[in-house]
Amino acid sequence: MNTRDKIIYEALNLFSTKGFDAISVRDIAKAVGIKASSLYNHFKNKQDILDTIISKYSAYISNFFDHMIYNCCINEIVINKIKYFSEEYFFKDCIEIFMFYLKDEYVVKFRKLLIIEQFNNSEIANIYNKIFVEDILNFHTKIFELLMNENVVIKKDPYILALQFYSPAFLLFYKDDNITDKELTSLKNHIAEFKDTYVLKG
């Protein structure tokens, strides 16, 4: 990890625990192990660091979304919807998605940063809402629409199904980093019950 990347990483750590306003350039430099003046060789100011963090980790999540969710999940459903809804595939894909949002170090810290700063910055509030609410709900709505058209899932309001499916994981966003095995088991049970309730048999 080069110095610029270390600055981004340590700033993310600090901003996600204490907030942007409570952290100084000196604090970030100290965490990196450099002089405060050296930080300006890489960034204009503290705001430039925050803007870089938002850009970097928004893209990080978007890339996961594009690759894992769209390419893997939708293609799997289209190619072989029966195979997708076997226990093995359904649990594997759903848990991998939820675990990314709940356990990935960068996603967890980035989400906490956005949660803190959304009350001070309407633009950040919009970014948080888009990444952690709208994008996921819109994706699952499209998935359920597709599955209804293929007579895989019972016909209901697809947006409501998306809300029901995603809400348990969203609630866990507001806990600390220590998602317990019990909570993960409950999440798996939720996925199983959702599948049994809404996926057509036979």
N, C-alpha and C positions, 0 to 999 in steps of 0.2 A: 504494500500500500504506500503510494507516494505521499508527499506532504499535503498536497491539495486534497487528496482523498481522505487523509487523516483529519484534516480540518472539517470536512463535510461530516465525517462520521462522528467526531467528538461534538460538533455543534448540534447534530441530531440528538445525541445522547442528552446534552444539556437542555436544549429547547424542549424536548419531550418530557422532561421532569420538572423544570422550573419555569418554562415559558420564555418567549423571545425577549421581553422587556427586562426580565430579571438577570439576564446573562450579558456580560460585557465581552468585548473583543479580547480583553486581557484574560478572562475566564477561559475562553476557547483556546487561546494560545497556550495557556498553562496546561490545559488538558492534553494538548498535542505535544507539548514539550519544546515549544519554540518561543522566541520573543514576540511580543505583540506587534512590533514594527514589521517583523518578517511575514506576518499574516497578510499584510497589504501587498506583498509580492504576488499573491494568488487571488485576492478578492478586493474589490473597491472598499467595501465596508461590511458591517454586520447584515444589513438588508440584502446585500448581494449574496451572502452565504445562505440566507433563508430562501431567497428566490431560487438559488441553485438546488437546494435540498428539495423544494417543492417540485421543480422541473424533473430532477433526477428520479425521485421516488414515485411521482405520478407516472412517469414512463416505465419504471420498473413494474408497477402493478398492471399497467396497460399491456405490457408485453406478455405478462403471465396470462392475462385475460385473453388476449388474442391467440396465443399459442395453445395453452392448456384447455381453456374453456371452449373457444370457438372451433379451432381445428380438430381437437380430440373429441369433445363431447358431441357437437352437432353432427360431425361426419359419422361418428359411431352410431348415432341414432338413425341417420338417413340410410347408412349402409346395412345395418343389421339391428333393428330396433328390439328384437327378441333377445339377442345376445347382450345388448346394452342393459336390459333390465334383468339380467341374471343377477343373483346376489353378488357374485364376484365383481362384475363391472360396475353395477350401480353403487355399491359401497365404496369401491376404490376411487371412482371419479368424484363422488360427492365429498368423501372425507378428505381427499387431497385438496379440493377447493377450499373447504372450511378450514383445514389446517393451515393453509397458506395465509389466510386472513387472520387466524387466531394465534399462530405460533411463529411465523416467520419474523425474525428479529427486526428487520428493517420495516416491515409492514406494521408491526405492533408499535414501534417507536414513532413512525411517521403518523400513524393514526392518532396517537396520544398528542403529538405536536399539533395536529389539525384541530383536535377536540379543544385543546387549551386556547388556541389562537382564534378559533371561529367567533368567539365573543368579542374580539377586538378588531376583527378584520372581515368585512362582508365577503371579500373575494375568497379568502381562505374558507369561510363558511360554505360558499358555493362549491369549492373544490372538494371539501369533505363530503358534502351531500351527493355530489356527482359520483365520486369514487366508491364510497362505502354504502350508498343507498340506491341512487338512480341506476347506475350502470349494472349493478347486480340484479336489481328487480327487473329492469328492462330485459336483461339476458334471459332470466328464468321465465319471464312472461313469454318471450319468443319460443323458448324451449317447450313450454306447455301448450302453446298454440300449435306448434308443429306436431306434438304428440297427440293432441286432440284430433287434428286432421288425419292422422294415421291410425286413429281409433286405438291408441295405446293407453291413453288416459281418459277418464270420464270427462264429459263436457261440462265445465264450470267456467266461471270468470277466470281467465288465466292470470290476471294480475293479482287476484285474491289468493290463488294457489301459490303464486310467487311469494307473497307476503307470509303465508302460512309456512312455507318451506324455509324461508330465510330468517324469519324472526328469532328463533332460538339462538342462532349463531350471532345475530346482531346484539342480542341482550348480553352475550358473553364479552362483547367488545368493551363494556364498561367495567369489567372486573380488572384486577391487576394481571400481571404477566403469568401468574401461576394458575393456569387452567388445569384442573385436577383430572385424574383418571376417571373419577366418578362423573364429572361433567362431560368428558369425551364419550363415555359410555352412554350417557343420557342423549347426547347428540346422535350417536349411532342408532339408538333406539328410536329416536324421532324420525330418522331417515327410513328405517325399516317400517315404522308405522305409517308414514306418509306413503311409501310404496304400496303397502298392503291396502291402504284406504282408497287410493286414487288410480292405481294402475289396473286396467281391465284384465280379468283372468281369461286364460284360454286363447 
